[in-house]
Amino acid sequence: MNYNILLEKISKAKFSLSPFKYLYIKDFIPKDEFISLTSDPQVILEEANNDMDLINLLHQSDWEPIHFPGCTTNINDYIKWRNKESDFDNVNTCEGFGITFRLKRSYSKLLEGYISFFRSEELKNCLCEKFNLNSEQTTYDTGFQKYLDGYEISPHPDVRKKALTFMLNVNPNPNSEEEFHHAHFCNFKPHMSYVQEYWKGNKHADRSWVPWDWCETKFLHNANNSITIFAPDNDTMHGVKATYNHLKYQRTQFYGNLWHKKEILQFKPNWQDFIINSSKEIRTSKKETKRINRQKLF
């Protein structure tokens, strides 16, 4: 594979601007190689009988749990939650939590070649040039990942330390676009847009996850073999809520981040800090109305 073709696709791609600025490139990997990737035995595993059987199959194929937002690395905790034997341990804007596996060793030259490409300095430099980032002031983290059912991150713009994110869908399920495990690109609903303005005006305050009902989905990244890339900002609201049968097929991606090396923040308000006491607003409004009415009498 001539990976320069992929770099050229990124360099020449035009930015989408709704609901925020991002790149969206369909058919990123050549069709024949994408078919080979999604047919690879490490990508399309045997159908599992139950959750524990699936986790054993993942381990046997050199997939290992990793620390990841919205997830646990504790297999027992995950299984207990799946069996409704314990509560979840996630941010309180979510209803569940999941577990994410990253491939530690690939068996095929094709898969290893793409893993190496997504880890390469050439790709990092291409992304930095496209998004006007200083490559020397960022670190790089990327991998080939599977996300099991329950994985959830409610809408958020990403923390300020994150410089860039990319996601390439490599789902072995031929009907994956119809599954409920894709990334939602969102806007704040009009009455909640003041939260975004707070982040915009307070650059020393980090950004947080917010409840789903504060936002509305404008774009769903569900196309297979498509990649989205964006630089986090105050408006880059996105989230995932995976509710699907993972025993036969699993949500699978090449995923990566660039991180700023230095980012010193003074504080991080959570979503509850942005809730306005509406009852106080009503009382104030009534008081103001009475004052105006009294003025009219004179």
C-alpha atoms as one frame of an Amber mdcrd trajectory, in Angstrom:
protein
   0.000   0.000   0.000   1.222   3.449  -0.916   0.356   5.348   2.267   1.139
   8.662   0.558  -2.287   8.337  -1.063  -3.898   8.459   2.387  -1.802  11.468
   3.414  -2.837  13.207   0.211  -6.523  12.523   0.943  -6.139  14.281   4.283
  -4.170  17.176   2.851  -6.691  17.835   0.069  -9.882  17.238   2.061 -12.212
  20.187   2.608 -13.481  20.967   6.080 -17.097  20.406   7.034 -18.360  23.241
   9.212 -21.581  21.860  10.703 -22.087  21.202  13.561 -18.415  22.195  14.003
 -15.204  22.190  11.980 -13.994  18.690  11.068 -12.741  16.524   8.219 -14.941
  13.722   6.953 -13.443  11.408   4.336 -15.380   8.446   2.959 -13.739   5.323
   1.461 -10.480   6.242   3.156  -8.771   2.872   2.678  -8.804   1.313  -0.827
 -11.786  -1.030  -1.143  -9.855  -4.271  -1.708  -7.590  -3.665   1.273 -10.519
  -2.638   3.451 -12.283  -5.913   2.624  -9.102  -7.783   3.562  -8.821  -5.866
   6.833 -12.409  -6.549   7.885 -11.943 -10.221   6.957  -8.803 -10.582   9.063
  -9.226 -13.254  11.811  -8.141 -10.729  14.454 -10.851  -8.309  13.310 -13.760
 -10.635  12.641 -13.632 -13.036  15.571 -15.589 -16.242  16.019 -19.122 -15.658
  17.277 -19.116 -15.829  21.077 -21.655 -17.697  23.210 -21.672 -15.107  26.003
 -19.747 -12.095  27.326 -17.038 -14.094  29.052 -16.560 -16.242  25.955 -16.109
 -13.059  23.891 -13.538 -11.660  26.298 -11.595 -14.932  26.166 -11.652 -14.817
  22.357 -10.331 -11.251  22.457  -7.506 -12.225  24.808  -6.608 -15.209  22.621
  -6.307 -12.871  19.632  -4.013 -10.451  21.507  -6.604  -7.796  22.368  -6.173
  -6.274  25.837  -8.312  -3.852  27.886  -7.001  -0.303  28.066  -7.771   2.724
  30.218 -10.269   4.727  28.208 -13.001   7.283  28.977 -16.382   5.722  29.714
 -14.777   2.343  30.397 -13.338   0.021  33.002 -10.333  -2.279  32.663 -11.738
  -4.644  35.298 -13.314  -7.632  33.543 -15.190  -8.764  36.661 -16.739  -5.321
  37.200 -17.865  -5.212  33.588 -19.399  -8.691  33.697 -21.203  -7.899  36.960
 -22.657  -4.765  35.424 -23.731  -6.689  32.324 -25.473  -9.216  34.585 -27.127
  -6.364  36.535 -25.283  -7.436  39.684 -23.661  -4.045  40.346 -23.937  -0.369
  39.499 -21.817   1.242  36.805 -18.723   3.313  37.519 -18.865   6.086  34.949
 -19.488   9.827  34.778 -22.953  10.621  36.143 -24.135  11.949  32.789 -24.177
   8.353  31.494 -26.421   5.335  32.028 -23.788   2.672  31.549 -20.136   1.953
  30.976 -18.111  -0.302  28.756 -14.725  -1.802  28.144 -12.310  -0.981  25.319
  -9.733  -3.405  23.920  -6.638  -2.437  21.934  -4.785  -4.841  19.651  -1.312
  -5.425  21.088   0.149  -7.593  18.312  -1.010  -8.156  14.736  -0.502 -11.365
  12.784  -0.875 -10.130   9.191   1.392  -7.811   7.205  -1.580  -5.794   5.956
  -2.956  -5.094   9.428   0.495  -4.407  10.844   1.169  -2.034   7.963  -1.918
   0.056   8.739  -1.215   0.052  12.467   2.294   1.326  11.703   0.894   3.980
   9.375  -1.472   5.347  12.038   1.449   5.483  14.464   3.802   7.147  11.990
   5.454  10.538  12.211   4.392  11.114   8.597   0.719  10.961   9.579   1.282
  13.059  12.681   3.052  15.755  10.672   0.327  15.690   8.017  -2.378  16.163
  10.659  -0.458  18.975  12.353   0.004  20.793   9.063  -3.675  20.435   8.152
  -4.860  21.712  11.537  -2.087  24.276  12.054  -0.604  22.528  15.093   3.024
  22.494  16.245   4.124  18.872  15.908   7.034  19.349  18.331   4.659  20.593
  21.038   2.368  17.552  20.871   2.532  13.889  21.810   0.812  11.110  19.904
  -1.333   8.192  21.077  -3.080   5.833  18.674  -4.263   2.246  18.371  -6.592
  -0.291  16.771  -9.546  -0.722  19.133 -12.780  -2.610  19.854 -15.518  -1.134
  22.067 -17.969  -3.522  23.711 -21.630  -2.926  24.480 -22.311  -0.373  27.193
 -19.483   1.959  26.202 -20.743   5.490  26.715 -19.336   8.997  26.728 -21.974
  11.710  26.923 -21.576  14.870  24.789 -18.410  16.805  25.481 -15.958  18.987
  23.509 -12.826  17.239  24.934 -10.465  18.604  27.532  -8.228  21.508  26.569
  -5.087  19.369  26.710  -6.275  17.352  23.712  -5.089  18.852  20.424  -6.686
  16.530  17.857  -8.770  13.353  17.509  -9.336  10.961  14.613 -11.618   7.932
  14.224 -11.693   5.505  11.273 -14.527   2.947  11.246 -13.282  -0.560  10.437
 -16.358  -2.562  11.370 -16.482  -6.231  10.285 -20.298  -6.219  10.484 -21.664
  -5.687   6.940 -24.676  -3.951   8.513 -22.676  -1.890  11.002 -24.113   1.425
   9.809 -27.485   0.419  11.261 -26.086  -0.430  14.709 -26.361   1.852  17.753
 -22.698   2.387  18.600 -21.576   5.339  16.477 -20.192   8.771  17.326 -22.720
  11.612  17.510 -21.547  15.089  16.500 -23.764  17.556  18.341 -24.778  21.132
  19.028 -25.960  22.548  22.310 -29.698  23.145  22.336 -30.331  26.917  22.180
 -31.268  27.280  25.851 -27.986  25.571  26.908 -25.660  27.460  24.568 -24.471
  29.657  27.443 -22.305  26.718  28.603 -20.284  26.955  25.406 -19.976  30.710
  25.899 -18.625  30.113  29.406 -15.903  27.824  28.040 -15.131  30.377  25.360
 -14.724  33.192  27.871 -12.903  31.207  30.577  -9.841  29.665  28.945  -8.369
  28.559  32.279 -11.427  26.411  33.039 -11.378  22.917  31.584 -14.359  21.541
  29.683 -16.641  18.751  30.929 -19.117  16.112  29.837 -22.764  17.220  29.836
 -26.122  15.371  29.842 -27.422  14.042  26.533 -30.593  16.136  26.730 -28.547
  19.352  26.661 -27.580  18.614  23.054 -28.984  17.469  19.738 -27.265  15.242
  17.179 -26.487  16.904  13.848 -24.247  14.251  12.294 -23.798  10.526  12.961
 -20.425   9.043  12.033 -21.752   5.645  10.990 -20.311   5.075   7.499 -17.854
   2.205   7.384 -14.356   2.995   6.067 -14.906   6.679   6.800 -12.635   8.826
   8.938 -13.456  11.924  10.970 -10.738  14.259  12.249 -11.121  17.391  14.356
  -9.235  19.697  16.694 -11.168  20.047  19.969 -12.624  23.467  20.672 -15.477
  24.901  22.709 -18.050  23.761  20.135 -16.793  20.249  19.220 -19.552  18.414
  21.087 -19.533  14.657  20.476 -20.531  11.494  22.296 -21.116   7.758  21.937
 -23.664   5.432  23.481 -23.142   1.803  22.442 -26.223  -0.390  22.732 -25.768
  -3.441  20.522 -25.123  -7.194  20.449 -21.340  -7.541  20.546 -21.156 -11.355
  20.516 -20.811 -11.658  16.731 -19.391  -8.291  15.698 -17.743  -5.514  17.691
 -17.426  -1.782  17.050 -13.881  -1.476  15.662 -11.770   1.592  14.850  -8.371
   2.998  14.211  -8.380   5.737  16.846  -5.854   8.379  17.823  -5.187  11.621
  19.670  -2.647  14.398  19.693  -2.025  15.976  23.101  -0.532  19.343  23.967
   2.625  18.818  26.032   1.840  21.751  28.307  -1.617  22.741  29.459  -2.006
  24.305  32.911  -5.600  24.876  34.010  -6.839  26.497  37.176 -10.077  24.558
  37.650 -12.626  22.251  36.025 -16.304  22.952  36.662 -18.620  19.977  36.165
 -21.978  19.988  34.436 -23.939  20.611  37.654 -22.147  23.936  38.036 -23.914
  25.185  34.913 -27.456  24.505  36.112 -29.429  27.693  36.639 -31.944  27.796
  39.493 -35.065  28.476  37.472 -37.282  29.005  40.530 -35.079  31.925  41.612
 -35.343  33.378  38.130 -39.142  33.197  38.285 -39.303  34.920  41.670 -37.014
  37.670  40.463 -39.100  38.084  37.350 -42.320  38.452  39.339 -40.703  40.994
  41.661 -39.501  43.007  38.700 -42.987  42.857  37.152 -44.565  44.278  40.335
 -42.001  47.085  40.390 -42.788  48.014  36.801 -46.535  47.919  37.494 -46.124
  50.256  40.479 -44.173  52.688  38.290 -47.042  52.701  35.798 -49.442  53.897
  38.519 -47.467  57.104  38.822
